[in-house]
Amino acid sequence: GLSLCKQFVELHSGRIWVESEGAGKGSRFSFILPTTQENLEQYPIVTEVTLLRSISHIIDLSRKQSKRFTLCCLRGADLKGHALRVMEALEKEKRASDFLAMTQEGEIYFVIFLGADKEQANMARNRLENRVKSILEGIQVSWTMATFPEDGESAEALIRKVSSDA
């Protein structure tokens, strides 16, 4: 039952959590569902588990095709309030084969440049960064990157790399 509830809440871009005072004292399960249309747009809202699975799948594909890819993470203190505009901008700039998603918090955006080495990914990242900055004048954003397989051979290692560089 709880697993099904979690899936329904996450399907609607919500959050669910549990609070407990200890064994035998009961537990309280709470959830929040967004009320704004922005959180319900067509862009994928990813949990950490979903992101790990997606990146693991891309790693498997990259190994079979002997290709590399680069995972980029966009961060900024004020991005949450501009999530829809940023996602629309990134969607217009990305290639058809790129992967684009944001976390439930709406603060971190992931772009995976398939088949790109570090130099090619850096050029694409610069193009995307300029596009985002032109939309969000005055808002500081930062990008971190990790390239498979040089910076890590697992989804966990790549996510750790983009997180530690922040």
VEXFINU-367437 format. One line per field, with one value per atom (N, C-alpha, C): residue number from 1; x, y, z; atom name. Coordinates in steps of 0.05 Angstrom, whole numbers, always signed. Layout:
REM VEXFINU-367437
resi = (NUM/...)
X = (X/...)
Y = (Y/...)
Z = (Z/...)
name = (CA/...)
//
This chain:
REM VEXFINU-367437
resi = (1/1/1/2/2/2/3/3/3/4/4/4/5/5/5/6/6/6/7/7/7/8/8/8/9/9/9/10/10/10/11/11/11/12/12/12/13/13/13/14/14/14/15/15/15/16/16/16/17/17/17/18/18/18/19/19/19/20/20/20/21/21/21/22/22/22/23/23/23/24/24/24/25/25/25/26/26/26/27/27/27/28/28/28/29/29/29/30/30/30/31/31/31/32/32/32/33/33/33/34/34/34/35/35/35/36/36/36/37/37/37/38/38/38/39/39/39/40/40/40/41/41/41/42/42/42/43/43/43/44/44/44/45/45/45/46/46/46/47/47/47/48/48/48/49/49/49/50/50/50/51/51/51/52/52/52/53/53/53/54/54/54/55/55/55/56/56/56/57/57/57/58/58/58/59/59/59/60/60/60/61/61/61/62/62/62/63/63/63/64/64/64/65/65/65/66/66/66/67/67/67/68/68/68/69/69/69/70/70/70/71/71/71/72/72/72/73/73/73/74/74/74/75/75/75/76/76/76/77/77/77/78/78/78/79/79/79/80/80/80/81/81/81/82/82/82/83/83/83/84/84/84/85/85/85/86/86/86/87/87/87/88/88/88/89/89/89/90/90/90/91/91/91/92/92/92/93/93/93/94/94/94/95/95/95/96/96/96/97/97/97/98/98/98/99/99/99/100/100/100/101/101/101/102/102/102/103/103/103/104/104/104/105/105/105/106/106/106/107/107/107/108/108/108/109/109/109/110/110/110/111/111/111/112/112/112/113/113/113/114/114/114/115/115/115/116/116/116/117/117/117/118/118/118/119/119/119/120/120/120/121/121/121/122/122/122/123/123/123/124/124/124/125/125/125/126/126/126/127/127/127/128/128/128/129/129/129/130/130/130/131/131/131/132/132/132/133/133/133/134/134/134/135/135/135/136/136/136/137/137/137/138/138/138/139/139/139/140/140/140/141/141/141/142/142/142/143/143/143/144/144/144/145/145/145/146/146/146/147/147/147/148/148/148/149/149/149/150/150/150/151/151/151/152/152/152/153/153/153/154/154/154/155/155/155/156/156/156/157/157/157/158/158/158/159/159/159/160/160/160/161/161/161/162/162/162/163/163/163/164/164/164/165/165/165/166/166/166)
X = (+16/+0/+17/+37/+54/+70/+79/+94/+77/+52/+33/+28/+24/+20/+44/+68/+92/+92/+85/+85/+65/+41/+20/+29/+40/+49/+71/+91/+113/+104/+84/+73/+61/+52/+41/+61/+87/+109/+108/+97/+95/+117/+116/+136/+120/+131/+119/+141/+135/+154/+141/+157/+147/+161/+146/+157/+149/+168/+162/+178/+166/+180/+194/+192/+206/+187/+199/+184/+161/+138/+114/+99/+108/+95/+80/+79/+64/+81/+70/+83/+63/+73/+56/+68/+51/+58/+45/+61/+51/+60/+45/+52/+44/+57/+51/+48/+27/+23/+24/+38/+40/+13/+8/-16/-12/+13/+18/+22/+13/+15/+44/+62/+90/+102/+95/+106/+93/+72/+58/+63/+83/+88/+100/+106/+115/+143/+158/+186/+187/+206/+208/+218/+203/+212/+225/+250/+264/+271/+268/+278/+307/+321/+348/+349/+330/+329/+324/+305/+300/+324/+337/+361/+383/+387/+407/+401/+375/+367/+372/+364/+367/+396/+413/+442/+454/+445/+455/+448/+424/+415/+433/+438/+455/+484/+493/+520/+520/+500/+499/+499/+483/+482/+508/+521/+547/+568/+568/+588/+584/+559/+553/+562/+559/+566/+594/+609/+636/+635/+616/+613/+615/+622/+622/+598/+593/+573/+580/+568/+574/+549/+550/+528/+534/+515/+518/+496/+504/+485/+485/+462/+458/+446/+459/+450/+448/+431/+428/+409/+415/+399/+370/+366/+339/+326/+337/+326/+298/+292/+267/+243/+243/+221/+219/+240/+241/+243/+235/+240/+228/+204/+191/+206/+213/+228/+255/+269/+295/+292/+273/+269/+261/+244/+237/+262/+279/+303/+322/+326/+343/+332/+306/+293/+297/+296/+300/+329/+348/+376/+388/+375/+388/+384/+401/+398/+376/+366/+345/+354/+379/+389/+396/+395/+402/+379/+386/+367/+365/+341/+337/+316/+322/+303/+310/+292/+298/+289/+301/+293/+267/+255/+230/+232/+256/+260/+260/+264/+264/+289/+310/+334/+357/+356/+379/+369/+382/+375/+397/+391/+411/+409/+431/+432/+454/+448/+467/+473/+498/+507/+517/+500/+507/+527/+547/+567/+587/+586/+604/+627/+651/+674/+673/+692/+692/+692/+707/+709/+682/+670/+644/+623/+623/+603/+607/+632/+637/+627/+629/+619/+588/+576/+546/+538/+552/+546/+548/+568/+571/+547/+539/+515/+490/+486/+463/+465/+488/+492/+486/+495/+489/+459/+446/+417/+403/+410/+398/+403/+428/+435/+420/+415/+400/+371/+361/+333/+332/+352/+353/+373/+370/+389/+393/+419/+426/+425/+416/+416/+441/+455/+479/+473/+484/+481/+509/+511/+536/+531/+550/+548/+571/+565/+586/+583/+605/+604/+620/+611/+626/+622/+645/+644/+649/+632/+635/+654/+673/+681/+703/+714/+737/+732/+709/+703/+688/+682/+667/+654/+653/+641/+614/+604/+577/+561/+534/+517/+523/+528/+533/+559/+579/+605/+601/+586/+582/+566/+545/+529/+546/+562/+580/+599/+609/+628/+614/+590/+577/+569/+563/+556/+579/+602/+626/+639/+635/+647/+631/+608/+590/+602)
Y = (-24/+0/+25/+26/+50/+54/+32/+35/+46/+38/+48/+78/+85/+114/+130/+120/+135/+139/+118/+121/+141/+141/+161/+189/+193/+220/+230/+213/+221/+225/+210/+214/+242/+253/+280/+301/+294/+312/+321/+304/+310/+296/+301/+288/+274/+252/+237/+230/+231/+225/+213/+202/+189/+201/+204/+213/+193/+186/+167/+174/+169/+175/+150/+128/+103/+79/+56/+31/+31/+21/+19/+45/+67/+93/+103/+87/+95/+112/+116/+132/+150/+173/+191/+194/+189/+192/+217/+234/+259/+262/+277/+283/+310/+320/+346/+342/+354/+354/+383/+387/+415/+425/+451/+462/+480/+484/+502/+485/+496/+482/+477/+496/+493/+466/+456/+430/+407/+411/+389/+390/+405/+407/+380/+380/+355/+347/+363/+356/+335/+316/+295/+306/+299/+304/+278/+279/+255/+253/+230/+224/+214/+212/+202/+174/+157/+129/+129/+145/+147/+157/+177/+188/+167/+152/+131/+110/+102/+82/+92/+117/+129/+130/+139/+141/+113/+94/+66/+55/+61/+52/+64/+90/+104/+93/+86/+73/+47/+30/+5/+9/+28/+34/+44/+62/+73/+52/+33/+11/-6/-13/-29/-15/+11/+26/+38/+33/+44/+74/+87/+116/+127/+153/+166/+185/+196/+216/+234/+257/+275/+283/+281/+288/+316/+334/+362/+368/+383/+391/+421/+433/+462/+469/+487/+496/+526/+535/+564/+569/+588/+593/+601/+615/+625/+610/+587/+572/+561/+554/+541/+557/+582/+599/+603/+595/+599/+572/+551/+524/+520/+529/+525/+540/+565/+580/+568/+558/+546/+520/+504/+478/+483/+503/+510/+519/+535/+544/+521/+503/+480/+461/+458/+441/+451/+477/+488/+485/+485/+484/+456/+437/+410/+395/+375/+358/+337/+325/+305/+282/+275/+252/+258/+284/+291/+285/+281/+275/+300/+308/+332/+326/+332/+328/+347/+348/+364/+348/+354/+341/+351/+337/+346/+374/+380/+406/+429/+422/+442/+458/+450/+466/+456/+431/+419/+408/+414/+404/+387/+365/+347/+346/+348/+346/+325/+306/+286/+289/+295/+298/+270/+256/+229/+231/+214/+212/+235/+253/+276/+272/+280/+280/+306/+310/+333/+359/+361/+386/+393/+373/+377/+384/+370/+375/+402/+411/+438/+459/+455/+474/+476/+452/+452/+464/+458/+470/+500/+511/+540/+552/+539/+548/+548/+527/+525/+545/+548/+568/+596/+603/+630/+634/+613/+615/+619/+604/+606/+633/+643/+669/+692/+689/+710/+711/+690/+689/+698/+690/+695/+717/+740/+762/+767/+767/+773/+749/+726/+702/+686/+680/+664/+635/+623/+594/+582/+557/+543/+515/+505/+479/+462/+437/+418/+395/+382/+362/+337/+314/+289/+273/+263/+248/+219/+202/+173/+164/+148/+134/+148/+170/+183/+191/+202/+212/+192/+169/+149/+129/+104/+83/+73/+87/+79/+105/+101/+124/+139/+123/+135/+152/+142/+157/+183/+182/+206/+227/+218/+237/+249/+232/+241/+262/+258/+277/+304/+304/+330/+343/+327/+339/+350/+336/+345/+370/+374/+397/+422/+420/+444/+464)
Z = (+0/+0/+0/+17/+19/-7/-18/-43/-65/-67/-87/-82/-56/-49/-58/-53/-61/-91/-107/-136/-145/-133/-141/-135/-111/-103/-122/-128/-145/-174/-182/-209/-213/-191/-192/-183/-184/-176/-147/-130/-102/-86/-60/-41/-19/-10/+12/+32/+58/+78/+102/+120/+144/+168/+190/+216/+237/+255/+276/+301/+324/+349/+359/+345/+353/+352/+358/+356/+375/+365/+382/+386/+375/+380/+356/+335/+311/+292/+269/+249/+235/+225/+210/+182/+162/+134/+124/+111/+101/+72/+56/+29/+21/+0/-12/-42/-53/-82/-92/-114/-124/-134/-132/-142/-166/-174/-197/-222/-244/-269/-277/-268/-276/-268/-245/-236/-251/-266/-280/-310/-319/-348/-358/-384/-397/-390/-375/-369/-347/-350/-330/-303/-282/-255/-245/-238/-231/-202/-191/-164/-167/-146/-147/-159/-151/-161/-191/-200/-229/-244/-234/-247/-248/-226/-226/-247/-249/-269/-297/-302/-329/-337/-319/-325/-329/-312/-315/-342/-351/-378/-400/-397/-417/-416/-392/-390/-405/-401/-415/-445/-455/-483/-493/-478/-486/-487/-469/-470/-495/-501/-525/-550/-552/-575/-574/-553/-548/-551/-539/-539/-511/-509/-484/-483/-459/-456/-432/-431/-409/-394/-368/-351/-340/-344/-333/-313/-293/-273/-271/-273/-272/-244/-231/-204/-203/-186/-181/-159/-142/-119/-126/-147/-154/-178/-185/-208/-203/-178/-172/-182/-178/-187/-217/-231/-260/-274/-261/-272/-300/-304/-330/-352/-348/-368/-374/-353/-358/-373/-366/-380/-409/-415/-442/-458/-445/-459/-465/-446/-450/-471/-471/-490/-519/-523/-549/-559/-540/-547/-549/-536/-535/-562/-566/-589/-584/-605/-602/-585/-585/-570/-541/-533/-506/-487/-462/-441/-423/-416/-400/-379/-354/-332/-309/-290/-266/-242/-219/-195/-184/-165/-154/-141/-131/-119/-139/-165/-186/-186/-172/-170/-187/-195/-209/-235/-257/-283/-294/-306/-317/-347/-360/-389/-395/-411/-418/-448/-455/-482/-492/-507/-517/-539/-538/-559/-559/-539/-539/-520/-529/-511/-495/-477/-459/-474/-495/-510/-524/-537/-549/-529/-506/-485/-473/-471/-460/-478/-504/-524/-522/-520/-517/-491/-470/-443/-444/-457/-460/-475/-496/-511/-493/-478/-461/-438/-427/-405/-414/-438/-449/-453/-462/-466/-440/-419/-393/-381/-383/-372/-385/-411/-425/-415/-406/-396/-367/-352/-323/-316/-327/-323/-293/-285/-257/-239/-248/-231/-236/-215/-217/-221/-241/-246/-248/-241/-245/-257/-272/-285/-275/-271/-265/-286/-293/-313/-305/-315/-311/-337/-348/-373/-368/-380/-379/-402/-397/-373/-357/-367/-354/-325/-319/-292/-275/-286/-271/-289/-280/-296/-286/-265/-255/-252/-251/-248/-222/-200/-174/-175/-189/-191/-207/-228/-244/-229/-215/-199/-176/-164/-142/-153/-177/-190/-195/-206/-212/-186/-165/-139/-124/-126/-111/-123/-149/-163/-158/-146/-142/-123)
name = (N/CA/C/N/CA/C/N/CA/C/N/CA/C/N/CA/C/N/CA/C/N/CA/C/N/CA/C/N/CA/C/N/CA/C/N/CA/C/N/CA/C/N/CA/C/N/CA/C/N/CA/C/N/CA/C/N/CA/C/N/CA/C/N/CA/C/N/CA/C/N/CA/C/N/CA/C/N/CA/C/N/CA/C/N/CA/C/N/CA/C/N/CA/C/N/CA/C/N/CA/C/N/CA/C/N/CA/C/N/CA/C/N/CA/C/N/CA/C/N/CA/C/N/CA/C/N/CA/C/N/CA/C/N/CA/C/N/CA/C/N/CA/C/N/CA/C/N/CA/C/N/CA/C/N/CA/C/N/CA/C/N/CA/C/N/CA/C/N/CA/C/N/CA/C/N/CA/C/N/CA/C/N/CA/C/N/CA/C/N/CA/C/N/CA/C/N/CA/C/N/CA/C/N/CA/C/N/CA/C/N/CA/C/N/CA/C/N/CA/C/N/CA/C/N/CA/C/N/CA/C/N/CA/C/N/CA/C/N/CA/C/N/CA/C/N/CA/C/N/CA/C/N/CA/C/N/CA/C/N/CA/C/N/CA/C/N/CA/C/N/CA/C/N/CA/C/N/CA/C/N/CA/C/N/CA/C/N/CA/C/N/CA/C/N/CA/C/N/CA/C/N/CA/C/N/CA/C/N/CA/C/N/CA/C/N/CA/C/N/CA/C/N/CA/C/N/CA/C/N/CA/C/N/CA/C/N/CA/C/N/CA/C/N/CA/C/N/CA/C/N/CA/C/N/CA/C/N/CA/C/N/CA/C/N/CA/C/N/CA/C/N/CA/C/N/CA/C/N/CA/C/N/CA/C/N/CA/C/N/CA/C/N/CA/C/N/CA/C/N/CA/C/N/CA/C/N/CA/C/N/CA/C/N/CA/C/N/CA/C/N/CA/C/N/CA/C/N/CA/C/N/CA/C/N/CA/C/N/CA/C/N/CA/C/N/CA/C/N/CA/C/N/CA/C/N/CA/C/N/CA/C/N/CA/C/N/CA/C/N/CA/C/N/CA/C/N/CA/C/N/CA/C/N/CA/C/N/CA/C/N/CA/C/N/CA/C/N/CA/C/N/CA/C/N/CA/C/N/CA/C/N/CA/C/N/CA/C/N/CA/C/N/CA/C/N/CA/C/N/CA/C/N/CA/C/N/CA/C/N/CA/C/N/CA/C/N/CA/C/N/CA/C/N/CA/C/N/CA/C/N/CA/C/N/CA/C/N/CA/C/N/CA/C/N/CA/C/N/CA/C)
//
